[in-house]
Amino acid sequence: MRNTTLLGLGAFAVLCAAAAAATGPTITQKGRAFSAESIAVKKGDAVIFFNDDTVPHNIMSTSKGNEFNLGSQGPGTSTPVTFNEIGDVAVICAIHPRMKMTVKITE
């Protein structure tokens, strides 16, 4: 029991350190929905996608110049995504089709 507790605490510390290293707005995923329908960031900024849900999500975009696919993102995990091209980026969850949002990238 003690080893699994220490392992759990170690994993939590790694996640906290990763989240602290990435700065920018955080979009959570809870109740199979994004916390915002739309946000605006500047070119080169990162958005942190944090799965605060009880199920995995696969956050992705096929918007030209800002394509990404986070793969299966389990509950409690976060991943920063940097946006380098100006324009509107359609972000979806490939697992839950009703999950949609827009990231507006400005100069």
C-alpha positions in Angstrom: 0.0 0.0 0.0 2.8 2.4 0.9 4.6 1.9 -2.4 1.4 2.6 -4.4 0.8 5.7 -2.4 4.3 7.0 -3.1 4.0 6.1 -6.8 0.7 8.0 -6.9 2.2 11.0 -5.2 5.2 10.9 -7.6 2.9 10.8 -10.7 0.9 13.7 -9.2 4.1 15.8 -8.7 5.2 15.2 -12.3 1.8 16.3 -13.6 1.9 19.4 -11.4 5.4 20.2 -12.6 4.3 19.8 -16.3 1.3 22.1 -15.7 3.5 24.7 -14.0 6.0 24.7 -16.9 3.2 25.4 -19.4 1.6 28.8 -19.2 -1.5 30.1 -20.9 -5.2 29.7 -20.6 -6.6 26.4 -19.5 -9.5 24.7 -21.2 -11.0 22.0 -19.1 -13.1 19.0 -20.2 -15.8 18.0 -17.9 -19.3 16.5 -18.4 -18.1 15.7 -22.0 -17.9 19.4 -22.8 -15.2 22.1 -23.1 -15.2 24.9 -20.4 -15.5 27.5 -23.2 -17.0 27.7 -26.6 -14.4 30.1 -27.8 -11.2 31.8 -26.6 -8.7 34.2 -28.1 -4.9 33.9 -27.8 -1.9 35.6 -29.5 0.2 33.8 -32.1 2.8 31.6 -30.4 0.7 31.3 -27.2 -0.2 27.9 -25.7 -3.5 26.7 -24.5 -3.5 24.0 -21.8 -6.1 21.3 -22.3 -6.9 19.6 -19.0 -9.1 16.6 -18.8 -11.2 17.2 -15.6 -13.7 14.5 -16.7 -14.1 10.9 -15.7 -13.6 9.6 -19.2 -10.8 9.9 -21.8 -10.9 12.5 -24.6 -9.0 12.9 -27.9 -8.6 16.6 -28.4 -7.6 17.5 -32.0 -7.8 20.0 -34.8 -7.4 19.7 -38.6 -7.4 23.5 -39.1 -4.6 24.3 -41.6 -1.4 25.5 -39.9 -2.6 24.6 -36.4 -3.2 20.8 -36.8 -2.7 18.7 -33.7 -4.0 15.4 -32.2 -3.5 14.8 -28.5 -4.5 11.1 -28.7 -6.2 9.5 -25.8 -6.0 12.0 -22.9 -6.9 10.3 -19.7 -8.7 11.8 -16.7 -6.5 14.1 -14.7 -4.0 14.8 -17.5 -3.1 18.1 -19.2 -1.4 18.9 -22.4 -0.3 22.3 -23.7 -0.8 23.1 -27.4 1.0 26.1 -29.0 -0.8 27.9 -31.8 1.6 29.4 -34.5 -0.7 30.5 -37.3 -3.2 33.4 -37.2 -6.9 32.5 -37.7 -9.7 30.5 -36.3 -9.0 26.9 -35.1 -11.8 24.4 -34.8 -11.1 22.1 -31.9 -13.0 18.9 -31.3 -13.0 15.7 -29.3 -12.7 12.8 -31.8 -14.5 10.5 -29.2 -17.4 12.9 -28.3 -18.7 14.7 -31.4 -20.7 17.3 -29.5 -17.5 18.6 -27.9 -16.5 21.6 -30.1 -14.8 24.9 -29.5 -12.9 27.6 -31.4 -9.5 29.1 -30.6 -9.0 32.5 -32.3 -5.4 33.3 -32.9 -4.4 37.0 -33.3 -1.2 38.8 -34.1 
